[in-house]
């Protein structure tokens, strides 16, 4: 989902600053809500864990340039289910920033674009989770259908945002649309893999009863709402 340098440039970059500010504002609100509910230690620990994981996802897991962007296994819904909305959002923003500062400075000018692409679908997936996962169901007990729906929402949102930035920056020429389509087709393959990873990690969390009530994981992971 790292948009290629030069896809959006010049005055058009101003829009990315506005969308990133809005996304980070939602993140701050979610963090404040969690701070009031769970305390500083839980927020800090989960956010640090999520940031470290995101950095590893971006740097260690396979990633390939395709069309106007790169195909990554981001595992955004995994972070959401394990840690909660605020730590997942902070982790995505923090992991992306650390990667840019240490290994990919050429991506920093596109940070606003990429952070919007990562965070807005995460908030959409969180809203969907409230609708499709019953209040009396812990996250470790969700099924493949629910995990797939969350993955479709998150990964579909990423594809939609990448397509928007590419068309916004480069127009609707046939070559550009072809590159967007190529990226979208490649990226949606992630949808088939992510729910399986989610369910495997949730099964591991269910077996690890010592995590129940731990500040390291979201309370909803093991307990109904």
Rosetta blueprint (number, residue, H / E / L):
1 X L
2 X L
3 X L
4 X L
5 X L
6 X L
7 X L
8 X L
9 X L
10 X H
11 X H
12 X H
13 X H
14 X H
15 X H
16 X H
17 X H
18 X H
19 X H
20 X H
21 X H
22 X H
23 X H
24 X H
25 X H
26 X H
27 X H
28 X H
29 X H
30 X H
31 X H
32 X H
33 X H
34 X H
35 X H
36 X H
37 X H
38 X H
39 X L
40 X H
41 X H
42 X H
43 X H
44 X H
45 X H
46 X H
47 X H
48 X H
49 X H
50 X H
51 X H
52 X H
53 X H
54 X H
55 X H
56 X H
57 X H
58 X H
59 X H
60 X L
61 X L
62 X L
63 X L
64 X E
65 X E
66 X E
67 X L
68 X L
69 X E
70 X E
71 X E
72 X L
73 X L
74 X L
75 X L
76 X H
77 X H
78 X H
79 X H
80 X H
81 X H
82 X H
83 X H
84 X L
85 X H
86 X H
87 X H
88 X H
89 X H
90 X H
91 X H
92 X H
93 X H
94 X H
95 X H
96 X H
97 X H
98 X H
99 X H
100 X H
101 X H
102 X H
103 X L
104 X L
105 X H
106 X H
107 X H
108 X H
109 X H
110 X H
111 X H
112 X H
113 X H
114 X H
115 X H
116 X H
117 X H
118 X H
119 X H
120 X H
121 X H
122 X H
123 X H
124 X H
125 X H
126 X H
127 X H
128 X H
129 X H
130 X H
131 X H
132 X H
133 X L
134 X L
135 X L
136 X L
137 X L
138 X L
139 X H
140 X H
141 X H
142 X L
143 X L
144 X H
145 X H
146 X H
147 X H
148 X H
149 X H
150 X H
151 X H
152 X H
153 X H
154 X H
155 X H
156 X H
157 X H
158 X H
159 X H
160 X H
161 X H
162 X H
163 X H
164 X H
165 X H
166 X H
167 X H
168 X H
169 X H
170 X H
171 X L
172 X L
173 X L
174 X H
175 X H
176 X H
177 X H
178 X H
179 X H
180 X H
181 X H
182 X H
183 X H
184 X H
185 X H
186 X H
187 X H
188 X L
189 X L
190 X H
191 X H
192 X H
193 X H
194 X H
195 X H
196 X H
197 X H
198 X H
199 X H
200 X H
201 X H
202 X H
203 X H
204 X H
205 X H
206 X H
207 X H
208 X L
209 X H
210 X H
211 X H
212 X L
213 X L
214 X L
215 X L
216 X L
217 X L
218 X L
219 X H
220 X H
221 X H
222 X L
223 X L
224 X L
225 X L
